[in-house]
């Protein structure tokens, strides 16, 4: 056995480190945390100074047993988990669970997985930093307390199975508030005027009207005056400028830029970055520091000088603005800057190249620019046209990299620079044409995952290690959905002044299309409103940010974590009890009007299984009628007409092969029924408007799929079939699916062999197996209890 046992969190990290250490070192992985708060109950003794009750996770018991044996055989145990609070906590939990002797246990940390960094860490071990551990424990305990106390309130006051969290609920609040800004926004029309002039030298100059005109009549009036106007260069301003590179990546800026440039989700970025880190290609990926080591700065200088020339190098040491930056000591950078590319899959290569370019660009010279602004006056009024141009005199860092922005398409369509023709003050210009295009103001942009991370960071909510989990959680719990939404067709007007004539036309465009945006669901909005109304302190941005500062103080040893928890929990617990007693149930109920047929009220609200429309009251003699909202419908915006149309299902859309085609809506979505066959509608199909032709098309497609799955039938019993599944052929008997044992060749088996398996499976408890795909019809999804017993007896 090796004298030294090194424990890390992941197998990939273990494999990389093992290559840097000699034969006296054995490197093993704990596969992340080995223990956590107990799953049953609160797991925290609120009467004993908030003492946590930890347990080894069920899936980690074998890992722990193996590590215990290896620890007993080793002379020294090295805990080499990540250098942030989470990593420190993993080391502490390992030391406690494995009952490690402090005298032969050493803690080592490194910011990058390179041979030098590992060997340097081995030479400079330390003990576990209990302050960092306490900061992580405080976060975990506080989040458990908030979730444990708040979630049951939501179960009773809103809907079963809901959850709340200290950071996740605030993140949802941001998205809900932005959605309401969008809904309240009233788009206004305006005209953008672009004039095209010819200069004395015969070159073309395009200039834009400096002010906005909101009415077509005003555009026509301006055109009338322009017909009789002279145009001259009224002002000419040339100013030097420069553009500086962005700092190297932190966790949040990497997440933002990978989303803009590569289309990665936040969690995808972190998974890929972790693989790069664990294979020794980049430094630690959870950091809010923009600092670079002296080694990295020197390496960047060498690469820049060699690749681009010394004039492109400019040494910079960026300083982290966030005073509480503590997750790591350096920005995210390649471990070896002389390597512009890496191996690995396509995602790893793309992310690595992005990190390499950003790091190198941060040490490159400013780009030198020359900005020119030409103002054009006309004799018929005070309006001014301006043209802006930008010339790059020295490209500097732009030769390698330019940071992207979160601007929405169309937001900055008035901007843009070009090289302008040479003109002099008071030059006379000839007007070729002036085009006025109707535009529409755009609502505030909904959040993308990346822009939400940016906002959370600005507000001081969360830390590098929490952004990705928070965004994943709010989507997993369906408070928020990330999706594309189509725009709407919009007519706009175009007025053109040319040859002293005004021409008018109408054109159309797709306005307001959105891609990969975060939208709150109905349940997300109702829960947010309830929590804001009754737990304002939890939903307050400043409170959440202040808690993060208190975690920082615990990490620095300035604050005792039990006191911090107690100061919060005592009044919070009382508040929870009062809310349970005094608050009303929240359903987001909205009265839409009356049903024209029955005269009964029509309301939309959150029900036990989600948003629904209800006709009538529960205390009426006749029971109320209910219908689920469609996926794209919202409580706050659905109309009475749209709500009533939901009750038109199921509906008969015609006949096919002398059998009715019935379109309905089930628990798993809309479907078309044809006799005993059910076929799910596609996302693009509307059950309220689907045509008979389309319904037949879906039925035939389903029938074809069923035929392709059918491998064998039996004249002895038409209930018995052999079907093709995802994991190979299986027996289908009535509603029972039965696996064909390994080693049995189904093609050579006879009816008696299959029938014996059916009877054997039925006698053992009628367990189902997974088949080739998800049920594609309402009928399939509704299948529950097998009926094979009666069928088998009948055959006997």
N, C-alpha and C positions, 0 to 999 in steps of 0.2 A: 504494500500500500504506500501511497505517496505521503511524504512528511507533511506536506502543505495541502489543505483543502481550500479552494477559492469558490465562494458561492456568489452567483450573479442571478439576475431575474429571468433571463431568457436564454433558450438554447443557442440562438444565433450569436448572442453576445459571448456565450461560453466558448463556442467554437472559435471565434476570432481571437479571444484572449489566450486560449490554450496554445495557439500558435506562437505567442510571444514569450511563453514561460518554459522553463526547462522540465526535465523528467521528474524533478522533485515536486512538481505542482500538478494537482488534479483539479479541473474546473468543472463545477456542476451548476445546474440551474434550479431555482426554486419555482420557476414558472409563475412569477409575480408574487403577490401576497399569499402567504400560507395560512393566515387566519384573519378573521374579521369579527365584528360584533355579532353575537348570536342572532340567528334569524328569528327565533320565537321570542315574542315579547319585546320590551323596550331595549333590553341589553345594557342598560345604564342604571346604576343605583343612585337615584336622585337624593337619597337620604344619607349616602355615604360619600359625600364629596364628589359625586358624579363618576364613581368608579366604574369603568367599562368592564363588561363581561365578554371576553373573547373566546372564540372556538376555532379549531382547525377546520377548514372547509373540507367537505366530504371528498371532493375530487383531489385534495392535496394530502390525504392521509398516507398514501403509498410513498409520495415524494418525501414527506417528513420522516417516515420510517427509514427510508434509504439514507437520507442525510444524517440521521442520528447515528447509524452504523458507521458511516464514513467519518463523522466527527470524532467518534471514540477512537478510531484507528489513526487519526491525524495528530501530529504534534502541534501544529498551528492552524487555526481556522481564520481565513481572510474573508471578510464581508465586503464584497465589491459591487454593491448595488448602486443605482444612480445617485448623483450628488445633490439632488433636490430634496425637499421635505418628504415626498412620497418614498423616494429611495432610502432615506434615513430611517423612515418608519418600517420599511420592509426589513432592513438590517436588524432593527430593534426587535421586531416580532420574531425573526429567525433566532436571535440570541435568547429570547425568552422561551420560545417553543422547543428549541433544541437543548435548552439548559446549558448554554455554553459557559465555560469558565473564562471570566474576564482576563485572567492572567495569560491565557493562550489564544485570545481572540483579538484580532486586529481589524480595524475599519480603514478601508482605503477608498479614495475617490479620484476620478480623473474626468476631464472634460472631453477627451477624445480617446478613441481606442486605437492607439498606435503603440509600437514597441517602446519608444522613449517614455510616453506618458504612463504606461503600465509599470515599467521598471522604476520610474521616478516615484510613483505612488507606493510601490513595495518598499522603497527606501524611506518613505515618510508616512508611516501609518499613524492613525490617531484612534481615539476611542469614539464610541457612538455619541453624537451630539444630542443630548436629551432635550434641549430646547427646540431643536428642529422637529424631533419626534413629538413633543408636546403640541407644537403648532399644528402638525398633521392630525393628532388625536383630537384637538379642540375642534378643528373643522369637521372631522368625521362625527364627533359626538353632537355638535350643534346641529349639523344637518340631519342626524337621526332624530333628535328631539323635535325639530321643526316638522319633519315629515311624519313622525309618529303621532304627534298631537294634531296637526292640521288635516291630515288625510281623512281620519274618521269624521271630522266636521264636514268635509266635502261629501263623504258618503251619505251622511244624513240630510244635508241641506241642499245638495245639488244632484248627485247621481252616484250609484255604487261604483266601486273599483277605481275611483279617481285618486290622484296623488298630488301633493304639493311639495315644493322644495324652496329653500332659501334663495338660491341663485336662479333655478329654472323658472320660478314664478315671475321673477323680475324680468327675465329675458322675454317671457311670453307677454308681459305687460308692454314692453317696448314695441313688440310687433302689433299688439292690439291697438295701441295708441296711434301708431303709424297708419294702420288700416282705417281708423276713424278719421284721421286727417285726410286720407285719400277719398273716403266716402263723402266728406263734407266739402271737398274741393269743387269749386265751380269753374270749369274751363272757360276761358274767354278767348275770343278770336281777335287777331290783330294781323296787320299786313307788314311783311318784310319787303322792303324796296331795294332792289339792286339796279344801279345805273351802269351802263357800259359807254365809256367815252373813248374818243380817239385823240391822242396827244399830237402836238405839232410835228413830231418825228414820225407819225403814222402808227405808233404802237397802241395797244389796247390797255385801258385802265378800268378796272371794275371797282366800284365804290358803293358802299351801303349807306342808306339814310340813317342818320344818328338817332333819330327818334322813332317811336312806334306810332302808326296810325291805326285806330281801332275801327274805323268805318270806311266802307267802300266809297261813300260820297266824298270823304275827305281826300281819298287817293285821287279821285277824278278831279277835284278842285286843284290839287297840287299839279296834276298832269296839265291842266289847262294853263296854269301859270308857267310851267316848264316849257310849254310850246313857244312862249314868247321870251324866254330867258336866254341870257348869255351865261356860259359856265367858265369859271377860271379857277386856277390853283390858288386858294386863299391862304394856305399855311403848309409848311413843309418842315417836319421835325425828324431829324436823324439822331438817334441816341444809341450809344454802346450799351451792351448788356451782357450778362453771363448766366449760365445755368449750372448749378452744382449737383453732384450725384447724391442719391439717397444713401442713408447709412446702411451697413450690412444688416442682414435679416435678424429679427427677433421672431419668436413663435408667431405672434399675431400678424406681423407684416409678411412673413412667409405664407401664412394661410391666406391672406388677402391677395397677394401677388400670384400665388399658384392658382387661385380661383379665377383671377382676371386673365392671366396669360395661358394657363393650361386647362382651365375648366374643371379643376379638382374641387371636390367638396372638402370641408374643413377636416373631417375625420380621415378622408382618403389621404390628404396631405400629411397628416401626422403618422399614418401607418407606413407610408412610403419613406418619410423622413426617418422613422425609427429603424426601418430596414437598412437605410444608408448608414445610420449611426452605428448600429450593431455590427455591421460588416467593416467598420473602421474607415468609412469614406467621408463622413462629415463629423463635426463636433456635436455636442449634446443639443438635441432639438427642442428642449423646453427651457426657454430663457427669455428674460425681458431686458437683457443687456445688449448694447450696441458696440461694446468695446471689442477691439481686436488685440491679440497678444503681440508683443514685439516681434516674436518669431513670424507670425502671420503677416505683419506689416512689411518686414524685410523680404519675405518670400514673394509678396505681391509686387514689391518694387522690382525684384529680379525678373519676374514674368512680364510685367508691363514694359520694362526697358528693352527686354529681348524681343518681345512681340511687336511693340508699337514705336519704340524709341523713347529716349529720356524725357522729351518734351511732353509726353503724355502722362508722366508720373507726377503725383502731388500727394505727399504724405499727409494723412489725416488720422486723428484719434478722436472718434466720436464719443460724446459723453451721454450717459443714460439720463433722460429727464426725470424718469420715475424714481423718486428717492427710495422707494421700497423694493426696488429691483433686487431680488435675492435668489432667483431660481438657478442662476448659474453665473459664471464669471466672464463669459465671453459670448459674442454673437454667434449665430450659426454660420459656419464657413466650411469649405473643404479642408480635410486634414492635410492634403498635399495639393497646394495651389498650382503646382507645375502640371497637374493633370486636368486638362479642360473637359475631359469626358471620362465616363466610367462604364464598367460592364453592368450586368443586371438586366432586368426587364425594361420595357419601353418607359414605364412610369418613372422608374428609378433614374434612368438616363436623363429624362426631361427635367426632373426636379433637381438633380445634381447640377446639370448645366445652368439652370436658373440661379442656383446658389453660387456657383462658381462665377458667373458673370456679375452678379450683384456685389459679391465680395471684392472682386477685382476693380469694378467700376468705382467703388467707394474710395479707392486709392489712386484714382486717375484725375487728371487736370480738369478744371472747369471748361465747359464749352463757351467759346466767345462768340457773341452774336452782335448783329447790328439791326436795330429795329427802326423802320421808317414808317411815319404816319403822314399821309397826304390828305388835306382837307379841301373839298371842292365846294365853292360857293356858287349860288346862282342869283341872277339879278331880279328874279320874280318873287323873292321871299327870304326869310331868315333861315330856312332849313339848310342843313349841311350834310354833305355826303363825305364819308371817310373811307380811306383804303389803308390797310395795314399790311406791311410786309416784313419778313424777318429773314435775314441772311446769316448763315453760319460762317463766320470767318475762321474759326478753328473748332473742329468737332469734339476734341477732348474725350470725355467719358462716353459721349453719344456714339462714338465709333463702336462701342461694345454693348451698351445697355441704356434703356430708358424706362423708368417706372411708369406703370399704367395707372389709370384713375378709375373711380367708381361712377363717373358721369354716365347718365342715361343716354342712349342714342337719341339724338335730336335736341338734347339739352343745350349743347354748345354748337348747334349747326350754324350759328352766326359767326362763330370764331373761325380761326384758320388763317394761316399766313402764306404769303406767296412772294415771289420776287417781283418788285414793282418796276415799271418803266421809268426812265430818267425824265424828270420834269423840273421846271424852275418856277419860282414864285410868280404869280400873275400870268402864267401861261394860259392861253385860250384853249378850251377843250370843246370838241364837237360831241354832242349827245347822239349816240346811235340808237339806243333804246333804254327804256326803264321798265323793269318788270316788278309788279307788286304781287306777291304770292301770299295767300291767306294761310296763317299759321294758328295754332291753338296752344294756349299755355298748358303745361303738363303738371299733373299733381305731384306731391313729394314722392320721391322714389321709395318703393317698398324695399325692405331689407333683403339682401342676399345673405348667405351664410357669412361671407367675408366681411360685408359692411356691418353685420351684426357684431362680429368679433371686434371690429374697429370701435363701434359704439360702446360695447361693454368695457373695452380697455380705456376709452376716454372717461367713462364714468367711474373707473376704478373698481369695477365689479369683476370678481374672478381673477385668476392668475393663469399663466401659460398652460399649466397642466389641466385647467378646468374648462377652457373654451370649447374644445371639441366634444367632451362628454356632455356638457350642458346642451349644446345644439343638437346632439344626437338624441338626448333624453326627451326634449320637448317635441321632437318629431315622432319618436317611438310611442309616446303617450298620446299622440294625436291631438295635442293642443295646437299644433302648427303643422302645416303641410308645405312641402317644397314642390312647386309644380310650374309648368308653363301655362300661360293663358293667352288665348288669341285676342287680338285687338278687334276693333269694329270698323266697318267700312264707313268712311267719312268723306263727304263732299266738300271740296274747297274751291274758292274762286281765284282766278288769275286775271289780272288786268295788265295790259302791256301798252306802253306809249312808244309808237314807232312811226317815223315819217309823219309826225304831227297828227297821227290817228290813234285813238284809244280802242283797243280790241279787248273784248271780255270773253272768258271761257270758264267752263267748270270741269274739274277733274276729281278723281277719287283716290284715296289712300287708305292703307291699313293703319289705324291709329291706336296706340296704347297696348300693343302686344308686349308681353313680359315673359322672360325666360329665367327659370331657376330662382324664382322669388319665394319668399316665406309669407304664407297667408295664414292668419289665425282661423281655426275652425270655430263652429258655434260653441262647442263645449269650452274651448280655450277662452272665448270672449266672456261667457257666463261665469266661469271660474275666476277670471281676472276681475270682473266687476264685483263678485262676491268678496274676494280677498281684499280688494281695495276698500270696500265699504266697511269690512269688519276687522281687517288686520293691516291697517295702513302702515304700521311700523315695519312689517315684514316686506311690504311692497315698495317701501320708500327707497329710492336710489341711494340717497346719502347714508341710510342705515346700512345697506348692503356693502357700500364702499368702506364705511367706518369699521365694520366687522373685519374686513380684509386687513385694515391697518392694525387692528388688535391682534390678529394672527401674526402679523409681522413683529409686533412687540413681544409676543410670546416666544417667537423664534429667536429674538435677540436677548431673551432672558429678563425683559423689563416688566413682564406682566405674568401673574400666575393664572394658568388656564382655568382652574376650578372657579376662581372668583369671576372671571370673564363670563363663564357659562352661567353661573348663579345669578349674576346681575341681569342677565337676559331672561333666564328661564322662569324665575319666580313670578314676575308680573305677567309673563306670556301665558303660563299655565292658568292663572286666574282668568285672563282674558278669554282663553279657549273655553273654559267652563261657562262663563257668562254668555258667550256667543251661542253655545249649544242650547242654553236655556231660553234666550230671548230673541234670537234671530229667526226670521221667516225663511221658508224654503225658497231657493232661487232656481228659476227655470228659464229665465230670459223670455218669459211669456209676452207675446205681442198680439193684440187683437187686430185682425185684418178686416173685420166687417161681418156681414151676415150672409148665410147661404141663401141664394135666391129661391131655392126649391123649398126648403124646410123653414126658413126664417131663423134658424138657429145660429148662434155665434160661431165664427171661425177663428180659431187661435192657433198660433204656431209657438212651440216651446220645446224644451229639452225633456225627453221622456227617459224611461229606464234604459232603453237601448239606443238613445241618440235623439236628434232633432226630428220632430214630427208635426203634422197638422192635425187638429182635432175639430170635428164639427159636433156641437152640442156640449152639454155639461154632464158631469158625472152623476149629478142628482136627478137628471131627467128620467122620466119613466122608460123611455127607449134609450138603450146604451149609446154612448157617443161613437162616432166613426173615426178611425185613425188612418193616417197614411204617412209613410216615411218620406222625408225630404230626399230629393235626388242629390247626387254627389256634389253638383255644382251650385246648389241652392243654399241660401243663408237665411237664418232667422231674421236678421236685421234688414234684408232687402227683398225678400219674396213678396209678391203681390197676391191679392185675393184671387185673381184670375188664375195665376200659376198654381196656387194652393189647391183650388177646386179641381183643376185638371188632373191632380194626382189621384183623385177618386174615380177617374174614368177607367182605371185598370182593375181587373183584367178586361181586355176588350177583344172582340172578334174582328179579325182583319180580313177574313175571307176563307176560302176553302182550297184544299190541295188534295188531290186523289180522293175526293168525296169525304174528306175529314176536315173539321174546322181547325183553323189556325188561331190560337189564343195567345195574346201577348199579355204578360203579367209581370209583376215586380215581386221578388222574393227576398229573403233575408240576405242572399248572396248576390243580389242584383237582378236586372231585368232578363226575361227569357221569352222564348216562343215555344208553345206546346203544340205538338201535332200527334194526336193519339197518345201513345205511351212514351213518345220521344220528347225530350226537353233539350233545347239548344239555347245557350247563353247568347245574349246580344253583345256585340262589340262596343267598345267605348264610344265609337262615332255614331252608334245607332240610338235614336230617341224612341223609347217605347210608346210615346204618345203620338208619334207621326210616322212610324215605320210603315213602309208600303207592303202589300201582299207579296210582291216580287222579291223584295229583300228578305222577308220572312221565309219564303220558300228556299231562297239561296242558303240561308242559315241551316234550315232543316236538312237540305241535301248535303251540306258540308259536314254536319254532325253524323248523318247516316254513313257517309264515306269514311269518316274517322273510325266509326264503330266497326265497319266492315274490315278495315285495314288491321284492326286489333284482333279480329277473330281468327284464331289459328286452327281450331278444331271443334266440331260438334258431334253429338252422339244420337243415333236413332233410338237407343234404349231410353234416353231421358233428355228431352230438349231443354231442361233447366241447367244441364251441365255443359260448360263451355271451357275451352282453353283459350286464354287471352294473352296478348303480348303486353308486358308491363315494362316499366323502366329498368327493373332489375332482372328481366327475363320472363319467360312464360309462367303463368300462374293459373290456378283453377278458380273459376267463378261459378258459384252455385247459388242461384237466387240472389240473396243479398250478402252472401258469404264469400270472402276472398281467401284462398288457401295457397300457401307456399308449396312449391314442389321441392321436396328434399334434395339436397346435393347428392350427386351420384346417380340420380334417377333420370333416365333419358325419356322425356315426355313423348317423343316421336314413336318410341317402341312400346309405350305403355298401352294397356287395354282399358276398356270401360270399367272393368271390375277393379283395376288398380286405382283409378281415379275415385271411384265410388267409395272404396275403402278409406282413402284419405279424407273424403268429405265426412264420412261417418265418424272417423277417429277425431277429426278436428271439432265436429259438433259436440261430441261427448266431452272433449277437454275444455270447453268453454267458449267456443265460437269466436276466436280472436280474429280480427281483420288484419290484413297486411296492406302496405302501401302499394299503390298501383302506378301506372306509367305517368299519370298527370293528375292535376287537380280536377275535381268534378267539374264538368263543363256545363252542367245543367242544374236547374232547380230541383229536378226529381232526384238526380244522383246525390245532391247535397243533403236532401231530406232523408235519405236512407239511414235507418238506425239499427233496428233489431233484425237478426237473421231469422229466416223461417224454414231453415233446412230440415229441422227435425220432422215436421209434419210431412214434408215432401219425401224424405227418405223412407219413412214408415209406409207411406202410400205405395211406394215402389215395391217394398217388401211384400 
